[in-house]
């Protein structure tokens, strides 16, 4: 399989405005209901979908950053679902600095279960053409990996500055992954580059098609900028990768 690695020179509260936005959609899962902000492709024809998964704590505060990715992808004729997978108890735990406590692995499995069920529901929507990709940032990238592993319903996977889920967070061992794009900065002190390299190595071991783009001097969340060259480049890489036939 094709494997590439590139080095380039280059409110922690549940938001009512998000929940009640006119372009939002509620998905009902066995784990509870989750809300997605929906960005629709301009074409009236059936479209592929991308489910976007936020990071650990930058959610409402990073809404515009996620939106930049969503709008770029709608130009490629994708419908984008920016999924708010936390429930109220998760937000409370986050505010009290205990989200990553003893119950974290259980929470993580719940989030991944929600995402897998949302994937199936998105595939069944009248606008959907059946292709669903996952785009995850940091913790969201780990959830994307867990949701895409061994899951033929996921057509592609994009992971930004994340690490592999550990055994306690997975319901089963990772045996397969869809085509994968990894993006990481080599100056990331939150999730070091070696964690991204470990994902790439795992994909290589599994024989998955994988590409990795490393940005020198870039830290965690380096792409959360409207006009920084590396941020623009990252969004272009994501759009180009997901836009492949």
C-alpha positions as CSV (number, residue, x, y, z in Angstrom):
1,X,0.0,0.0,0.0
2,X,1.0,3.6,-0.5
3,X,2.9,5.2,2.4
4,X,4.3,8.8,2.3
5,X,5.9,11.1,4.8
6,X,6.4,14.7,4.1
7,X,8.3,17.4,6.0
8,X,7.3,21.0,5.0
9,X,9.0,24.3,5.5
10,X,6.5,26.0,6.2
11,X,-15.3,28.4,27.0
12,X,-15.6,25.3,28.3
13,X,-19.4,25.5,28.5
14,X,-22.2,23.9,26.6
15,X,-23.1,26.5,24.0
16,X,-26.8,27.1,23.7
17,X,-26.3,29.1,20.5
18,X,-24.7,25.9,19.0
19,X,-27.4,23.7,20.2
20,X,-30.2,25.8,18.7
21,X,-28.5,26.9,15.5
22,X,-30.8,26.7,12.5
23,X,-28.3,24.5,10.7
24,X,-27.9,21.9,13.5
25,X,-29.0,18.3,13.6
26,X,-29.6,16.0,16.5
27,X,-28.6,12.4,16.4
28,X,-30.1,9.9,18.8
29,X,-27.7,7.1,19.9
30,X,-27.8,4.4,22.5
31,X,-25.4,6.6,24.5
32,X,-27.7,9.6,24.4
33,X,-28.5,12.5,21.9
34,X,-25.7,14.4,20.3
35,X,-25.8,17.6,18.3
36,X,-23.9,18.5,15.1
37,X,-23.6,21.8,13.4
38,X,-24.2,21.1,9.8
39,X,-22.4,22.8,6.8
40,X,-24.0,21.7,3.6
41,X,-22.3,21.4,0.2
42,X,-23.7,23.9,-2.3
43,X,-24.6,21.2,-4.8
44,X,-28.1,19.8,-4.7
45,X,-26.8,16.3,-5.6
46,X,-25.9,13.6,-3.1
47,X,-22.7,14.4,-1.3
48,X,-20.0,12.6,0.7
49,X,-19.8,13.6,4.4
50,X,-17.1,14.5,6.9
51,X,-17.7,14.2,10.6
52,X,-15.5,16.7,12.5
53,X,-14.5,15.9,16.1
54,X,-13.3,18.6,18.4
55,X,-10.4,18.4,20.9
56,X,-10.4,18.0,24.7
57,X,-11.3,21.5,25.7
58,X,-11.1,24.0,22.8
59,X,-14.7,23.7,21.7
60,X,-16.8,26.9,21.7
61,X,-13.6,29.0,21.8
62,X,-12.3,27.2,18.7
63,X,-15.6,27.2,16.8
64,X,-14.4,29.5,14.1
65,X,-11.3,27.4,13.6
66,X,-13.3,24.3,13.0
67,X,-15.6,26.3,10.7
68,X,-12.7,27.2,8.5
69,X,-12.1,23.5,7.8
70,X,-15.8,22.9,7.3
71,X,-16.2,25.7,4.8
72,X,-13.1,24.6,2.9
73,X,-14.6,21.1,2.7
74,X,-18.0,22.3,1.5
75,X,-16.2,23.9,-1.5
76,X,-15.1,20.3,-2.3
77,X,-18.8,19.3,-2.2
78,X,-18.7,17.7,1.2
79,X,-21.4,17.9,3.8
80,X,-19.7,18.5,7.2
81,X,-21.1,17.6,10.6
82,X,-19.2,19.4,13.4
83,X,-20.2,17.0,16.2
84,X,-20.4,18.1,19.8
85,X,-19.9,14.7,21.4
86,X,-19.7,15.9,25.1
87,X,-22.8,15.7,27.2
88,X,-23.6,18.0,30.2
89,X,-21.9,15.6,32.6
90,X,-18.7,15.8,30.5
91,X,-18.8,19.6,30.5
92,X,-19.2,19.6,34.2
93,X,-16.3,17.2,34.7
94,X,-14.2,19.4,32.3
95,X,-15.0,22.5,34.3
96,X,-14.0,20.7,37.5
97,X,-10.7,19.4,36.0
98,X,-11.8,15.8,36.4
99,X,-12.7,14.8,32.8
100,X,-9.5,12.8,32.5
101,X,-9.9,11.1,35.8
102,X,-10.6,7.4,36.6
103,X,-13.7,7.3,34.4
104,X,-11.9,8.7,31.3
105,X,-11.6,5.3,29.5
106,X,-15.3,4.7,30.0
107,X,-16.1,8.2,28.7
108,X,-13.8,7.6,25.7
109,X,-15.6,4.4,24.8
110,X,-18.9,6.1,25.0
111,X,-17.7,8.9,22.7
112,X,-16.4,6.5,20.1
113,X,-19.7,4.5,20.3
114,X,-21.6,7.7,19.7
115,X,-19.5,8.5,16.7
116,X,-19.9,5.1,15.2
117,X,-23.6,5.3,15.5
118,X,-23.6,8.8,14.0
119,X,-21.6,7.5,11.0
120,X,-24.4,5.0,10.3
121,X,-27.1,7.7,10.6
122,X,-25.2,10.1,8.4
123,X,-24.8,7.4,5.7
124,X,-28.6,6.9,5.7
125,X,-29.5,10.6,5.2
126,X,-31.2,11.5,1.9
127,X,-28.3,13.8,0.9
128,X,-25.6,11.3,1.6
129,X,-23.9,9.3,-1.1
130,X,-22.6,6.8,1.4
131,X,-19.0,8.0,1.9
132,X,-18.2,9.2,5.4
133,X,-14.8,10.5,6.5
134,X,-13.7,11.4,10.0
135,X,-11.6,14.6,10.8
136,X,-10.3,14.7,14.4
137,X,-8.3,17.2,16.3
138,X,-6.1,16.1,19.3
139,X,-8.5,14.0,21.5
140,X,-10.9,14.1,18.6
141,X,-8.3,12.5,16.5
142,X,-7.9,9.7,19.0
143,X,-11.7,9.2,19.0
144,X,-11.6,9.2,15.2
145,X,-9.0,6.5,15.2
146,X,-11.1,4.4,17.6
147,X,-14.3,5.0,15.6
148,X,-12.6,4.2,12.2
149,X,-10.7,1.1,13.4
150,X,-12.1,-2.1,11.9
151,X,-15.0,-0.1,10.5
152,X,-15.7,-0.4,6.8
153,X,-18.3,2.4,7.0
154,X,-15.4,5.0,7.3
155,X,-14.0,5.9,3.9
156,X,-11.1,8.1,5.1
157,X,-9.5,9.4,8.3
158,X,-7.7,12.6,9.0
159,X,-6.0,13.0,12.4
160,X,-4.3,16.2,13.6
161,X,-1.8,16.2,16.4
162,X,-3.1,13.1,18.2
163,X,-1.9,9.8,19.8
164,X,-3.1,6.3,19.5
165,X,-5.9,5.2,21.9
166,X,-4.7,2.9,24.6
167,X,-6.0,-0.6,25.2
168,X,-8.4,0.5,27.9
169,X,-10.1,2.9,25.6
170,X,-10.6,0.4,22.7
171,X,-13.3,-2.2,22.5
172,X,-11.0,-4.4,20.4
173,X,-7.5,-4.3,18.9
174,X,-7.0,-2.2,15.9
175,X,-6.8,-4.5,12.9
176,X,-7.6,-2.2,10.0
177,X,-7.7,1.5,9.3
178,X,-9.1,3.4,6.3
179,X,-6.8,5.7,4.1
180,X,-5.2,8.0,6.6
181,X,-3.7,11.6,6.7
182,X,-1.7,12.6,9.7
183,X,-0.8,16.3,10.4
184,X,1.6,17.2,13.2
185,X,4.0,19.9,14.3
186,X,7.5,18.9,15.4
187,X,7.4,21.5,18.2
188,X,4.2,20.1,19.8
189,X,4.8,19.8,23.6
190,X,1.2,18.7,24.3
191,X,1.2,15.7,22.0
192,X,4.8,15.2,20.9
193,X,5.6,14.3,17.3
194,X,6.6,10.8,18.4
195,X,3.0,10.1,19.2
196,X,2.0,11.0,15.6
197,X,4.9,8.9,14.3
198,X,3.5,5.9,16.3
199,X,0.1,6.3,14.5
200,X,2.0,6.3,11.2
201,X,4.0,3.3,12.2
202,X,0.8,1.5,13.2
203,X,-0.8,2.3,9.9
204,X,2.3,1.0,8.1
205,X,2.2,-2.3,10.1
206,X,-1.5,-2.7,9.1
207,X,-0.8,-2.1,5.5
208,X,-3.0,1.0,5.4
209,X,-2.6,3.8,2.9
210,X,-1.1,6.6,4.9
211,X,0.4,10.1,4.5
212,X,2.0,12.2,7.2
213,X,2.7,16.0,6.9
214,X,5.1,17.4,9.6
215,X,5.3,21.2,10.1
216,X,8.7,22.3,11.5
217,X,8.4,24.7,14.4
218,X,4.7,24.2,14.8
219,X,3.1,23.5,18.1
220,X,-0.2,22.1,19.2
221,X,-3.2,23.6,17.4
222,X,-0.9,25.5,15.1
223,X,-3.6,25.4,12.4
224,X,-6.1,27.4,14.4
225,X,-5.4,30.6,12.6
226,X,-7.2,32.4,9.7
227,X,-4.1,33.5,7.9
228,X,-0.9,31.8,9.2
229,X,0.8,30.1,6.2
230,X,1.1,26.7,8.1
231,X,-2.6,26.8,9.0
232,X,-3.7,27.6,5.4
233,X,-1.4,24.8,4.2
234,X,-2.9,22.3,6.7
235,X,-6.4,23.1,5.6
236,X,-5.4,22.7,1.9
237,X,-3.8,19.3,2.7
238,X,-7.0,18.1,4.4
239,X,-9.2,19.3,1.5
240,X,-6.9,17.7,-1.1
241,X,-6.6,14.4,0.7
242,X,-10.4,14.0,1.3
243,X,-11.1,15.2,-2.2
244,X,-9.2,12.3,-3.8
245,X,-11.3,9.9,-5.8
